[in-house]
Amino acid sequence: LRRQRQMCIRDRKGPRYVGEFREGLREGQGTHFYPSGAKYEGEYKAGCADGRGVYTYPEGSYYFGEFRKDSFNGYGLRYTPETTVDAAGIWADGKIKQRLKAQQVAFLLEKKKT
């Protein structure tokens, strides 16, 4: 296996991705800055957001939780810009499929981390 390297890919508007690569694909930890002002910071696998991460919308609301293939998938919490939880539960393909209490989701995310 090749070692992971830290790289920064830029376009004319500035940095777009800063993070680790393996065999030419995003792999490991990284941050992607979108032209809209949104940002994803977290784990990558085979070039996609995959694992635990935070997606921040341009207006300041954000999703914290699990990702699979660039989409919210698994346990996650969505927060308003004022950091109030407005959705918590199990997500699939970017949509909430089963609502749970925020405390349950936070506990399950922490438990999976260890």
C-alpha positions in Angstrom: 0.0 0.0 0.0 1.1 3.5 -0.7 1.5 5.9 2.1 -1.1 8.7 2.4 0.0 12.1 1.5 -1.3 15.5 2.5 -2.2 17.7 -0.5 -4.1 20.8 -1.4 -6.0 21.0 -4.7 -6.7 24.6 -5.9 -8.8 26.1 -8.6 -8.9 29.8 -9.7 -11.1 30.6 -6.7 -8.7 29.3 -4.1 -8.4 26.1 -2.1 -11.1 23.5 -2.8 -9.7 20.4 -1.0 -7.1 20.0 1.7 -6.4 16.5 3.0 -5.0 13.1 2.5 -4.8 11.1 -0.7 -4.0 7.5 -1.6 -3.4 6.4 -5.2 -4.8 9.6 -6.5 -8.1 9.5 -4.5 -9.2 11.3 -1.4 -8.5 8.9 1.4 -8.4 9.6 5.2 -9.1 13.0 6.7 -9.8 16.0 4.5 -11.8 19.2 4.0 -13.6 20.1 0.8 -14.7 23.7 0.2 -17.6 24.1 -2.2 -18.0 27.2 -4.5 -21.4 27.8 -2.8 -19.7 28.4 0.5 -20.6 25.0 1.9 -17.9 22.8 3.4 -17.4 19.1 4.3 -14.8 18.1 6.9 -14.2 14.5 7.8 -13.3 11.1 6.6 -12.9 10.0 2.9 -12.8 6.6 1.4 -12.1 5.8 -2.3 -12.6 9.5 -3.2 -16.0 10.0 -1.4 -17.1 11.4 1.9 -17.4 8.1 3.9 -17.3 7.7 7.6 -17.8 10.4 10.2 -17.9 14.1 9.2 -19.5 17.5 9.3 -21.3 19.1 6.3 -21.8 22.9 6.9 -24.3 24.8 4.7 -23.5 28.3 3.6 -26.0 29.9 6.0 -24.4 28.1 9.0 -26.6 25.1 9.6 -24.8 21.8 9.7 -25.1 18.0 9.7 -22.8 16.0 12.0 -22.8 12.2 11.6 -22.1 9.3 9.3 -21.6 9.5 5.5 -21.5 6.9 2.8 -20.6 7.7 -0.8 -20.9 11.5 -0.4 -24.4 11.4 1.3 -25.8 11.4 4.8 -26.1 7.8 5.7 -26.3 6.3 9.2 -26.7 8.1 12.5 -26.7 11.9 12.3 -27.8 15.2 13.8 -28.7 18.3 11.8 -28.3 21.7 13.5 -29.7 25.1 12.8 -27.3 28.1 12.6 -28.1 28.7 16.3 -26.9 25.2 17.1 -30.4 23.8 17.9 -31.0 20.2 16.8 -33.7 20.3 14.1 -33.4 16.6 13.0 -31.8 13.6 14.6 -32.0 10.0 13.6 -31.0 7.4 11.0 -30.3 8.9 7.5 -30.2 7.2 4.1 -29.3 8.8 0.8 -29.3 12.3 2.4 -32.8 12.0 4.0 -33.9 11.2 7.5 -35.6 7.8 7.5 -36.1 7.2 11.2 -36.3 10.0 13.8 -34.6 9.4 17.2 -34.0 11.6 20.2 -30.8 13.8 19.8 -29.4 12.2 23.0 -29.8 8.7 21.6 -28.0 9.7 18.3 -25.2 11.4 20.1 -24.7 8.4 22.4 -24.7 6.0 19.4 -22.2 8.1 17.5 -19.9 8.2 20.5 -20.2 4.5 21.1 -19.3 3.7 17.5 -16.2 5.9 17.8 -14.7 3.8 20.5 
